[in-house]
Structure formats: C-alpha cells, structure tokens
C-alpha cells in the first residue's frame, strides 16, 4: 500500500496489523494524487502484475486480487 507519510502509515498499520500488507512511502517528486500513488506503486513493485484500487473503496474482500 502506498502511503504519503509516516503518520498515514502508522494509522493504517494499526488497522491492518493482522493482514499481509506491505507499505511503501510515496517519495516521488510529484504532488499528491492517485496517479502519483499508482506511479510509486508500479516503481516499487516486485511483480509483473499490479492490482490498483482506492484505499477507501467500501466492502473490498481480501481475496479479490
């Protein structure tokens, strides 16, 4: 999950503490926004495929991806 700062990471880590989630800080040279997060996620990805979804999307099941 791409987060914009340590505060956001800390809050989400608390909520997702029992899930297998990898966090990465958005350190790109661009301003905030969903495209910047997707760019950062793609650049940090270790796999050839990506799954992108908004972090505030309701009722997402963990097995969706």
PDB file of N, CA, C and O in Angstrom:
ATOM      1  N   UNK A   1       0.838  -1.140   0.000  1.00  0.00           N
ATOM      2  CA  UNK A   1       0.000   0.000   0.000  1.00  0.00           C
ATOM      3  C   UNK A   1       0.901   1.226   0.000  1.00  0.00           C
ATOM      4  O   UNK A   1       1.839   1.320   0.792  1.00  0.00           O
ATOM      5  N   UNK A   2       0.608   2.160  -0.893  1.00  0.00           N
ATOM      6  CA  UNK A   2       1.385   3.395  -0.969  1.00  0.00           C
ATOM      7  C   UNK A   2       0.765   4.412  -0.022  1.00  0.00           C
ATOM      8  O   UNK A   2      -0.434   4.684  -0.083  1.00  0.00           O
ATOM      9  N   UNK A   3       1.592   4.968   0.849  1.00  0.00           N
ATOM     10  CA  UNK A   3       1.139   5.993   1.791  1.00  0.00           C
ATOM     11  C   UNK A   3       1.966   7.252   1.590  1.00  0.00           C
ATOM     12  O   UNK A   3       3.097   7.196   1.106  1.00  0.00           O
ATOM     13  N   UNK A   4       1.382   8.405   1.971  1.00  0.00           N
ATOM     14  CA  UNK A   4       2.077   9.661   1.693  1.00  0.00           C
ATOM     15  C   UNK A   4       3.015  10.121   2.795  1.00  0.00           C
ATOM     16  O   UNK A   4       3.870  10.974   2.553  1.00  0.00           O
ATOM     17  N   UNK A   5       2.877   9.574   4.009  1.00  0.00           N
ATOM     18  CA  UNK A   5       3.778   9.978   5.090  1.00  0.00           C
ATOM     19  C   UNK A   5       3.752   8.931   6.209  1.00  0.00           C
ATOM     20  O   UNK A   5       2.951   7.997   6.185  1.00  0.00           O
ATOM     21  N   UNK A   6       4.633   9.107   7.176  1.00  0.00           N
ATOM     22  CA  UNK A   6       4.746   8.155   8.291  1.00  0.00           C
ATOM     23  C   UNK A   6       3.482   8.124   9.146  1.00  0.00           C
ATOM     24  O   UNK A   6       3.112   7.069   9.662  1.00  0.00           O
ATOM     25  N   UNK A   7       2.814   9.270   9.303  1.00  0.00           N
ATOM     26  CA  UNK A   7       1.582   9.323  10.095  1.00  0.00           C
ATOM     27  C   UNK A   7       0.507   8.435   9.466  1.00  0.00           C
ATOM     28  O   UNK A   7      -0.140   7.652  10.161  1.00  0.00           O
ATOM     29  N   UNK A   8       0.323   8.558   8.164  1.00  0.00           N
ATOM     30  CA  UNK A   8      -0.664   7.732   7.469  1.00  0.00           C
ATOM     31  C   UNK A   8      -0.283   6.259   7.567  1.00  0.00           C
ATOM     32  O   UNK A   8      -1.146   5.404   7.768  1.00  0.00           O
ATOM     33  N   UNK A   9       0.988   5.966   7.428  1.00  0.00           N
ATOM     34  CA  UNK A   9       1.460   4.584   7.539  1.00  0.00           C
ATOM     35  C   UNK A   9       1.154   4.022   8.917  1.00  0.00           C
ATOM     36  O   UNK A   9       0.673   2.895   9.039  1.00  0.00           O
ATOM     37  N   UNK A  10       1.428   4.801   9.953  1.00  0.00           N
ATOM     38  CA  UNK A  10       1.190   4.354  11.322  1.00  0.00           C
ATOM     39  C   UNK A  10      -0.288   4.065  11.573  1.00  0.00           C
ATOM     40  O   UNK A  10      -0.630   3.057  12.192  1.00  0.00           O
ATOM     41  N   UNK A  11      -1.156   4.940  11.097  1.00  0.00           N
ATOM     42  CA  UNK A  11      -2.601   4.740  11.278  1.00  0.00           C
ATOM     43  C   UNK A  11      -3.088   3.490  10.553  1.00  0.00           C
ATOM     44  O   UNK A  11      -3.869   2.713  11.103  1.00  0.00           O
ATOM     45  N   UNK A  12      -2.630   3.297   9.329  1.00  0.00           N
ATOM     46  CA  UNK A  12      -3.068   2.136   8.556  1.00  0.00           C
ATOM     47  C   UNK A  12      -2.458   0.839   9.065  1.00  0.00           C
ATOM     48  O   UNK A  12      -3.105  -0.207   9.021  1.00  0.00           O
ATOM     49  N   UNK A  13      -1.229   0.893   9.544  1.00  0.00           N
ATOM     50  CA  UNK A  13      -0.607  -0.304  10.116  1.00  0.00           C
ATOM     51  C   UNK A  13      -1.405  -0.797  11.311  1.00  0.00           C
ATOM     52  O   UNK A  13      -1.551  -2.003  11.513  1.00  0.00           O
ATOM     53  N   UNK A  14      -1.920   0.132  12.100  1.00  0.00           N
ATOM     54  CA  UNK A  14      -2.719  -0.245  13.269  1.00  0.00           C
ATOM     55  C   UNK A  14      -3.996  -0.964  12.829  1.00  0.00           C
ATOM     56  O   UNK A  14      -4.368  -1.979  13.417  1.00  0.00           O
ATOM     57  N   UNK A  15      -4.656  -0.451  11.817  1.00  0.00           N
ATOM     58  CA  UNK A  15      -5.911  -1.040  11.337  1.00  0.00           C
ATOM     59  C   UNK A  15      -5.670  -2.375  10.631  1.00  0.00           C
ATOM     60  O   UNK A  15      -6.476  -3.297  10.750  1.00  0.00           O
ATOM     61  N   UNK A  16      -4.570  -2.476   9.905  1.00  0.00           N
ATOM     62  CA  UNK A  16      -4.285  -3.664   9.093  1.00  0.00           C
ATOM     63  C   UNK A  16      -3.224  -4.561   9.712  1.00  0.00           C
ATOM     64  O   UNK A  16      -2.545  -5.301   9.000  1.00  0.00           O
ATOM     65  N   UNK A  17      -3.078  -4.501  11.013  1.00  0.00           N
ATOM     66  CA  UNK A  17      -1.972  -5.190  11.694  1.00  0.00           C
ATOM     67  C   UNK A  17      -1.979  -6.705  11.510  1.00  0.00           C
ATOM     68  O   UNK A  17      -0.916  -7.322  11.574  1.00  0.00           O
ATOM     69  N   UNK A  18      -3.113  -7.318  11.288  1.00  0.00           N
ATOM     70  CA  UNK A  18      -3.175  -8.777  11.134  1.00  0.00           C
ATOM     71  C   UNK A  18      -3.239  -9.215   9.673  1.00  0.00           C
ATOM     72  O   UNK A  18      -3.475 -10.388   9.382  1.00  0.00           O
ATOM     73  N   UNK A  19      -3.030  -8.280   8.763  1.00  0.00           N
ATOM     74  CA  UNK A  19      -3.104  -8.591   7.333  1.00  0.00           C
ATOM     75  C   UNK A  19      -1.701  -8.581   6.737  1.00  0.00           C
ATOM     76  O   UNK A  19      -0.783  -7.975   7.290  1.00  0.00           O
ATOM     77  N   UNK A  20      -1.551  -9.249   5.620  1.00  0.00           N
ATOM     78  CA  UNK A  20      -0.265  -9.321   4.929  1.00  0.00           C
ATOM     79  C   UNK A  20      -0.162  -8.150   3.950  1.00  0.00           C
ATOM     80  O   UNK A  20      -0.353  -8.315   2.745  1.00  0.00           O
ATOM     81  N   UNK A  21       0.143  -6.961   4.488  1.00  0.00           N
ATOM     82  CA  UNK A  21       0.207  -5.738   3.694  1.00  0.00           C
ATOM     83  C   UNK A  21       1.613  -5.168   3.763  1.00  0.00           C
ATOM     84  O   UNK A  21       2.194  -5.052   4.842  1.00  0.00           O
ATOM     85  N   UNK A  22       2.155  -4.813   2.606  1.00  0.00           N
ATOM     86  CA  UNK A  22       3.465  -4.164   2.540  1.00  0.00           C
ATOM     87  C   UNK A  22       3.224  -2.683   2.267  1.00  0.00           C
ATOM     88  O   UNK A  22       2.498  -2.331   1.337  1.00  0.00           O
ATOM     89  N   UNK A  23       3.826  -1.823   3.068  1.00  0.00           N
ATOM     90  CA  UNK A  23       3.672  -0.382   2.909  1.00  0.00           C
ATOM     91  C   UNK A  23       4.910   0.211   2.254  1.00  0.00           C
ATOM     92  O   UNK A  23       6.031  -0.239   2.493  1.00  0.00           O
ATOM     93  N   UNK A  24       4.694   1.221   1.430  1.00  0.00           N
ATOM     94  CA  UNK A  24       5.803   1.979   0.857  1.00  0.00           C
ATOM     95  C   UNK A  24       5.453   3.458   0.900  1.00  0.00           C
ATOM     96  O   UNK A  24       4.320   3.845   0.613  1.00  0.00           O
ATOM     97  N   UNK A  25       6.423   4.278   1.257  1.00  0.00           N
ATOM     98  CA  UNK A  25       6.212   5.720   1.307  1.00  0.00           C
ATOM     99  C   UNK A  25       6.340   6.311  -0.085  1.00  0.00           C
ATOM    100  O   UNK A  25       7.235   5.952  -0.849  1.00  0.00           O
ATOM    101  N   UNK A  26       5.427   7.228  -0.404  1.00  0.00           N
ATOM    102  CA  UNK A  26       5.480   7.913  -1.690  1.00  0.00           C
ATOM    103  C   UNK A  26       6.534   9.009  -1.606  1.00  0.00           C
ATOM    104  O   UNK A  26       6.313  10.049  -0.984  1.00  0.00           O
ATOM    105  N   UNK A  27       7.659   8.775  -2.223  1.00  0.00           N
ATOM    106  CA  UNK A  27       8.759   9.738  -2.189  1.00  0.00           C
ATOM    107  C   UNK A  27       9.002  10.346  -3.565  1.00  0.00           C
ATOM    108  O   UNK A  27      10.094  10.835  -3.853  1.00  0.00           O
ATOM    109  N   UNK A  28       7.980  10.312  -4.408  1.00  0.00           N
ATOM    110  CA  UNK A  28       8.156  10.824  -5.767  1.00  0.00           C
ATOM    111  C   UNK A  28       8.288  12.341  -5.765  1.00  0.00           C
ATOM    112  O   UNK A  28       7.966  13.005  -4.780  1.00  0.00           O
ATOM    113  N   UNK A  29       8.759  12.870  -6.866  1.00  0.00           N
ATOM    114  CA  UNK A  29       8.967  14.308  -6.988  1.00  0.00           C
ATOM    115  C   UNK A  29       7.683  15.041  -7.353  1.00  0.00           C
ATOM    116  O   UNK A  29       7.679  16.269  -7.436  1.00  0.00           O
ATOM    117  N   UNK A  30       6.599  14.313  -7.571  1.00  0.00           N
ATOM    118  CA  UNK A  30       5.342  14.920  -7.975  1.00  0.00           C
ATOM    119  C   UNK A  30       4.472  15.224  -6.756  1.00  0.00           C
ATOM    120  O   UNK A  30       4.764  14.766  -5.652  1.00  0.00           O
ATOM    121  N   UNK A  31       3.408  15.993  -6.958  1.00  0.00           N
ATOM    122  CA  UNK A  31       2.484  16.296  -5.867  1.00  0.00           C
ATOM    123  C   UNK A  31       1.600  15.088  -5.574  1.00  0.00           C
ATOM    124  O   UNK A  31       1.648  14.075  -6.272  1.00  0.00           O
ATOM    125  N   UNK A  32       0.782  15.224  -4.514  1.00  0.00           N
ATOM    126  CA  UNK A  32      -0.131  14.153  -4.118  1.00  0.00           C
ATOM    127  C   UNK A  32      -1.146  13.851  -5.217  1.00  0.00           C
ATOM    128  O   UNK A  32      -1.383  14.669  -6.106  1.00  0.00           O
ATOM    129  N   UNK A  33      -1.728  12.685  -5.139  1.00  0.00           N
ATOM    130  CA  UNK A  33      -2.797  12.321  -6.051  1.00  0.00           C
ATOM    131  C   UNK A  33      -2.771  10.845  -6.367  1.00  0.00           C
ATOM    132  O   UNK A  33      -1.751  10.185  -6.173  1.00  0.00           O
ATOM    133  N   UNK A  34      -3.890  10.316  -6.856  1.00  0.00           N
ATOM    134  CA  UNK A  34      -3.974   8.887  -7.137  1.00  0.00           C
ATOM    135  C   UNK A  34      -3.008   8.420  -8.222  1.00  0.00           C
ATOM    136  O   UNK A  34      -2.490   7.306  -8.141  1.00  0.00           O
ATOM    137  N   UNK A  35      -2.759   9.240  -9.224  1.00  0.00           N
ATOM    138  CA  UNK A  35      -1.817   8.823 -10.269  1.00  0.00           C
ATOM    139  C   UNK A  35      -0.397   8.738  -9.733  1.00  0.00           C
ATOM    140  O   UNK A  35       0.381   7.877 -10.147  1.00  0.00           O
ATOM    141  N   UNK A  36      -0.063   9.631  -8.813  1.00  0.00           N
ATOM    142  CA  UNK A  36       1.265   9.595  -8.196  1.00  0.00           C
ATOM    143  C   UNK A  36       1.416   8.322  -7.377  1.00  0.00           C
ATOM    144  O   UNK A  36       2.469   7.685  -7.407  1.00  0.00           O
ATOM    145  N   UNK A  37       0.371   7.949  -6.647  1.00  0.00           N
ATOM    146  CA  UNK A  37       0.414   6.717  -5.851  1.00  0.00           C
ATOM    147  C   UNK A  37       0.553   5.493  -6.755  1.00  0.00           C
ATOM    148  O   UNK A  37       1.298   4.566  -6.440  1.00  0.00           O
ATOM    149  N   UNK A  38      -0.162   5.493  -7.872  1.00  0.00           N
ATOM    150  CA  UNK A  38      -0.042   4.365  -8.805  1.00  0.00           C
ATOM    151  C   UNK A  38       1.362   4.303  -9.406  1.00  0.00           C
ATOM    152  O   UNK A  38       1.923   3.219  -9.568  1.00  0.00           O
ATOM    153  N   UNK A  39       1.922   5.452  -9.731  1.00  0.00           N
ATOM    154  CA  UNK A  39       3.292   5.509 -10.257  1.00  0.00           C
ATOM    155  C   UNK A  39       4.279   4.957  -9.233  1.00  0.00           C
ATOM    156  O   UNK A  39       5.123   4.123  -9.563  1.00  0.00           O
ATOM    157  N   UNK A  40       4.170   5.422  -7.995  1.00  0.00           N
ATOM    158  CA  UNK A  40       5.069   4.953  -6.936  1.00  0.00           C
ATOM    159  C   UNK A  40       4.917   3.456  -6.732  1.00  0.00           C
ATOM    160  O   UNK A  40       5.911   2.737  -6.626  1.00  0.00           O
ATOM    161  N   UNK A  41       3.672   2.977  -6.674  1.00  0.00           N
ATOM    162  CA  UNK A  41       3.432   1.549  -6.505  1.00  0.00           C
ATOM    163  C   UNK A  41       4.039   0.731  -7.628  1.00  0.00           C
ATOM    164  O   UNK A  41       4.623  -0.325  -7.385  1.00  0.00           O
ATOM    165  N   UNK A  42       3.907   1.212  -8.860  1.00  0.00           N
ATOM    166  CA  UNK A  42       4.466   0.495 -10.008  1.00  0.00           C
ATOM    167  C   UNK A  42       5.989   0.479  -9.961  1.00  0.00           C
ATOM    168  O   UNK A  42       6.612  -0.528 -10.295  1.00  0.00           O
ATOM    169  N   UNK A  43       6.582   1.580  -9.552  1.00  0.00           N
ATOM    170  CA  UNK A  43       8.043   1.654  -9.485  1.00  0.00           C
ATOM    171  C   UNK A  43       8.612   0.771  -8.371  1.00  0.00           C
ATOM    172  O   UNK A  43       9.726   0.264  -8.495  1.00  0.00           O
ATOM    173  N   UNK A  44       7.855   0.585  -7.286  1.00  0.00           N
ATOM    174  CA  UNK A  44       8.330  -0.210  -6.152  1.00  0.00           C
ATOM    175  C   UNK A  44       7.913  -1.675  -6.234  1.00  0.00           C
ATOM    176  O   UNK A  44       8.375  -2.498  -5.443  1.00  0.00           O
ATOM    177  N   UNK A  45       7.042  -2.003  -7.186  1.00  0.00           N
ATOM    178  CA  UNK A  45       6.505  -3.366  -7.283  1.00  0.00           C
ATOM    179  C   UNK A  45       7.598  -4.382  -7.582  1.00  0.00           C
ATOM    180  O   UNK A  45       8.572  -4.098  -8.280  1.00  0.00           O
ATOM    181  N   UNK A  46       7.404  -5.572  -7.032  1.00  0.00           N
ATOM    182  CA  UNK A  46       8.341  -6.675  -7.255  1.00  0.00           C
ATOM    183  C   UNK A  46       7.752  -7.731  -8.179  1.00  0.00           C
ATOM    184  O   UNK A  46       8.349  -8.788  -8.382  1.00  0.00           O
ATOM    185  N   UNK A  47       6.587  -7.447  -8.735  1.00  0.00           N
ATOM    186  CA  UNK A  47       5.888  -8.418  -9.572  1.00  0.00           C
ATOM    187  C   UNK A  47       5.583  -7.810 -10.934  1.00  0.00           C
ATOM    188  O   UNK A  47       5.644  -6.591 -11.097  1.00  0.00           O
ATOM    189  N   UNK A  48       5.263  -8.635 -11.896  1.00  0.00           N
ATOM    190  CA  UNK A  48       4.976  -8.143 -13.244  1.00  0.00           C
ATOM    191  C   UNK A  48       3.541  -7.649 -13.401  1.00  0.00           C
ATOM    192  O   UNK A  48       3.221  -6.996 -14.394  1.00  0.00           O
ATOM    193  N   UNK A  49       2.672  -7.952 -12.434  1.00  0.00           N
ATOM    194  CA  UNK A  49       1.281  -7.508 -12.482  1.00  0.00           C
ATOM    195  C   UNK A  49       0.968  -6.687 -11.240  1.00  0.00           C
ATOM    196  O   UNK A  49       1.504  -6.936 -10.160  1.00  0.00           O
ATOM    197  N   UNK A  50       0.084  -5.696 -11.412  1.00  0.00           N
ATOM    198  CA  UNK A  50      -0.339  -4.839 -10.302  1.00  0.00           C
ATOM    199  C   UNK A  50      -1.850  -4.882 -10.171  1.00  0.00           C
ATOM    200  O   UNK A  50      -2.565  -5.067 -11.155  1.00  0.00           O
ATOM    201  N   UNK A  51      -2.326  -4.711  -8.958  1.00  0.00           N
ATOM    202  CA  UNK A  51      -3.750  -4.566  -8.692  1.00  0.00           C
ATOM    203  C   UNK A  51      -3.922  -3.207  -8.040  1.00  0.00           C
ATOM    204  O   UNK A  51      -3.346  -2.947  -6.984  1.00  0.00           O
ATOM    205  N   UNK A  52      -4.710  -2.337  -8.660  1.00  0.00           N
ATOM    206  CA  UNK A  52      -4.884  -0.976  -8.158  1.00  0.00           C
ATOM    207  C   UNK A  52      -6.335  -0.775  -7.766  1.00  0.00           C
ATOM    208  O   UNK A  52      -7.251  -1.069  -8.535  1.00  0.00           O
ATOM    209  N   UNK A  53      -6.530  -0.268  -6.552  1.00  0.00           N
ATOM    210  CA  UNK A  53      -7.862   0.060  -6.060  1.00  0.00           C
ATOM    211  C   UNK A  53      -7.717   1.184  -5.043  1.00  0.00           C
ATOM    212  O   UNK A  53      -6.706   1.273  -4.346  1.00  0.00           O
ATOM    213  N   UNK A  54      -8.715   2.028  -4.962  1.00  0.00           N
ATOM    214  CA  UNK A  54      -8.683   3.124  -3.988  1.00  0.00           C
ATOM    215  C   UNK A  54      -8.691   2.551  -2.571  1.00  0.00           C
ATOM    216  O   UNK A  54      -9.358   1.553  -2.302  1.00  0.00           O
ATOM    217  N   UNK A  55      -7.957   3.179  -1.686  1.00  0.00           N
ATOM    218  CA  UNK A  55      -7.866   2.665  -0.312  1.00  0.00           C
ATOM    219  C   UNK A  55      -9.147   2.881   0.476  1.00  0.00           C
ATOM    220  O   UNK A  55      -9.332   2.254   1.519  1.00  0.00           O
ATOM    221  N   UNK A  56     -10.037   3.749   0.010  1.00  0.00           N
ATOM    222  CA  UNK A  56     -11.290   3.991   0.723  1.00  0.00           C
ATOM    223  C   UNK A  56     -12.490   3.330   0.034  1.00  0.00           C
ATOM    224  O   UNK A  56     -13.637   3.698   0.291  1.00  0.00           O
ATOM    225  N   UNK A  57     -12.222   2.363  -0.833  1.00  0.00           N
ATOM    226  CA  UNK A  57     -13.288   1.650  -1.530  1.00  0.00           C
ATOM    227  C   UNK A  57     -13.986   0.719  -0.541  1.00  0.00           C
ATOM    228  O   UNK A  57     -13.320  -0.087   0.108  1.00  0.00           O
ATOM    229  N   UNK A  58     -15.318   0.810  -0.410  1.00  0.00           N
ATOM    230  CA  UNK A  58     -16.016   0.012   0.615  1.00  0.00           C
ATOM    231  C   UNK A  58     -16.192  -1.459   0.224  1.00  0.00           C
ATOM    232  O   UNK A  58     -16.319  -1.801  -0.952  1.00  0.00           O
ATOM    233  N   UNK A  59     -16.194  -2.294   1.225  1.00  0.00           N
ATOM    234  CA  UNK A  59     -16.556  -3.710   1.099  1.00  0.00           C
ATOM    235  C   UNK A  59     -15.662  -4.517   0.160  1.00  0.00           C
ATOM    236  O   UNK A  59     -16.149  -5.402  -0.543  1.00  0.00           O
ATOM    237  N   UNK A  60     -14.395  -4.232   0.141  1.00  0.00           N
ATOM    238  CA  UNK A  60     -13.468  -4.999  -0.688  1.00  0.00           C
ATOM    239  C   UNK A  60     -13.060  -6.253   0.069  1.00  0.00           C
ATOM    240  O   UNK A  60     -12.673  -6.181   1.236  1.00  0.00           O
ATOM    241  N   UNK A  61     -13.143  -7.387  -0.583  1.00  0.00           N
ATOM    242  CA  UNK A  61     -12.723  -8.645   0.038  1.00  0.00           C
ATOM    243  C   UNK A  61     -11.240  -8.860  -0.221  1.00  0.00           C
ATOM    244  O   UNK A  61     -10.749  -8.561  -1.309  1.00  0.00           O
ATOM    245  N   UNK A  62     -10.532  -9.370   0.763  1.00  0.00           N
ATOM    246  CA  UNK A  62      -9.092  -9.553   0.642  1.00  0.00           C
ATOM    247  C   UNK A  62      -8.709 -10.520  -0.467  1.00  0.00           C
ATOM    248  O   UNK A  62      -7.616 -10.409  -1.023  1.00  0.00           O
ATOM    249  N   UNK A  63      -9.574 -11.461  -0.801  1.00  0.00           N
ATOM    250  CA  UNK A  63      -9.246 -12.432  -1.850  1.00  0.00           C
ATOM    251  C   UNK A  63      -9.591 -11.917  -3.253  1.00  0.00           C
ATOM    252  O   UNK A  63      -9.488 -12.672  -4.220  1.00  0.00           O
ATOM    253  N   UNK A  64      -9.988 -10.682  -3.380  1.00  0.00           N
ATOM    254  CA  UNK A  64     -10.354 -10.094  -4.666  1.00  0.00           C
ATOM    255  C   UNK A  64      -9.190 -10.091  -5.646  1.00  0.00           C
ATOM    256  O   UNK A  64      -9.354 -10.436  -6.816  1.00  0.00           O
ATOM    257  N   UNK A  65      -8.025  -9.705  -5.167  1.00  0.00           N
ATOM    258  CA  UNK A  65      -6.865  -9.625  -6.056  1.00  0.00           C
ATOM    259  C   UNK A  65      -6.368 -11.016  -6.361  1.00  0.00           C
ATOM    260  O   UNK A  65      -5.394 -11.175  -7.096  1.00  0.00           O
TER     261      UNK A  65
END
